[in-house]
Amino acid sequence: MMSSTSSRSSNRSSSSIVAVDDNKDRVQKFVVSFSTLTVREYPRCIGYDTVTSVGGPPISMERYHQNEISYTSVDEYEEAIHISMSKKSRSLLELKLPSKQRDDILRQHGYSLAERQNATKQSTITRNQRKKCNKGQGRSNNRSFFNSIKKSLFSNKKVVSPA
């Protein structure tokens, strides 16, 4: 299951931020505090609006959460995370799931082969459209520039023929 973190503010655990005015004669202190920290777990689903960088079916999160765990302080949350995560944080490269692994996850969540193939196809189409759009951007700007020059030249009813 994927999880997402949201927080609600009140008065228990706090952190200070100091801001200096441009005139440097006035200092303001802001306090940010949280009464609870809520972690929500969202089920995985096929990501119809997302594109994978290497192919395969995209994975996303459902709109509504399944489970919710509240902590009374940020310290309690960090302690619980430290206990449950014995290894260090993962790098961005480690966060990318190979297409086979994404396909296996969706299969385990009950998605049919046809649904997974359709999601892969849609993702590939969108990725190729984006590549094509990005590749042709420079040419399309030049083309529109020359078209505007052509229009302005031929808008005068006089047509100059080449000699």
N, C-alpha and C positions, 0 to 999 in steps of 0.2 A: 504494500500500500504506500502511496505517496502521502506526504504530509506537508502542511503549510502552516505557518505561524502567524497568528494575529495577536495584537495586544490591546488592552483596554487601560485607560489612564485613571489614576486617582492619587492617593497619598502615601503609600507605604515605602516602596523602594525608590530612591531618587538619585538623580545625577545632575550636576551643575554645568552650565555652559556660560562662559563670560564673553560678552561682546563689548568692544570698544567703539565709541562714536568716532566719526571722522574728525571732529574737532579735538579729539584726544583729551577732552576735559571731563567727559562724562562716561562712566562705565556702568553697563547694565548687566545684571546677573539674571539668567533664566534658569528655572528649575524644571526638569522633566521627571515625572514620577509615574510609577505603575502600581496599581493595587493587586492586579492579577495578570498572569500571562496564560493565554489559552492556546493550546496546540490542537489543530484539527486535522483529522485524517480524511483524505478524499480518495475514493476508489479510482482506479485507472480505467481509461476507455480509449477507443481509437480516436486519434487526433485528426478530425476531418479538416480543420482549418490550419493545420501546421504542416510544415515541410521538413523532411529529414535531409541532412546534408549528404548522406551516402546511400540512400535508397532504403527500401523496406517500409513497413507500416509505421506511421508516426503514433506515439503514445501521448495521451493528454490526461487531464484530471476531470472527473465528473463535476457538475456544477454544485451539487450539494454534498456536504460532508457526512461521514458515517459516524465517526467517534470524535469525542472532544475530551481533552484532559486539561484541567485548570491547575495552575501552580499559584501559591500565595505570594511568591516573590520571584524576582529574576534569579536570585541566588539559588533558590530551591530548584528552579528549572535547569540552571547550569550544572548543578550538582547531579541531577538525574541524568542529564545528557552525558556528563563526564563518566558516570558509572556505566551507562548503556553503550557508550561508544568507546571501546577499548583502543581502537586505532585512531590515528589523526584524521583530519578532514581530507576529503578526496579532492584531487585536482580537477580542473575542467575537462581534461582528457579522460579521466576516469568516470566522469559523469555522463559521457556519451556512450549510449548502449549500442552494440553492434546490431545490425538488422535482424540477424538470426535470433538474438536474445529478445528483441522487442516482439518478434513474431511468436516466440515461445510464451512470453508473458501474456500476450493477447489470447493465445490459444488456451492457456490455463484459466483465463478469465471468462471462457465460454464463447469467444468470437469464432465464427465459422471460417473456413478457408476462403470462401467467396467474399466475406466481409473484409478479411485481411488483405486479399488480393486487390479488391476495389480501393481500399485505403492506400495501398502501395501505388496503384496506378494513378490515382488522383494526386498523390504527393509528387510523383515523377512528372506528371503533366505540369503542375504548378511550378516545380523547380526548373524545368526546361523553359517555361514561359518567362520566368524571372531572368534566367541566363540570357535568353534571346533579347529581352527588353534591355538589360544592362549592356549587352554587347552592341546593340544598335543605337544607343542613346547619342553617341557622338555624331553618327551619320545622320540621324533624324534631325538634330539641331542644324547641321549644315544644309540639309535638304530644305528645311523650312525657311532658312535664311535665303537660299537661292530662289525658292518659290516666291517669297515676298518681293525680291528684286524683279523677278520676271513679271509679276503682277503690276508693279509700279511702272515698269518699262512699257508694257503693252496696254496699260490703262489709258494712256494718251492715244488718241485715235490715229496718230501717225505711226506707221510701222516702218522702221528703218531696215531695209534689206541689205544683206551683206554684199559687197561688191565683188 
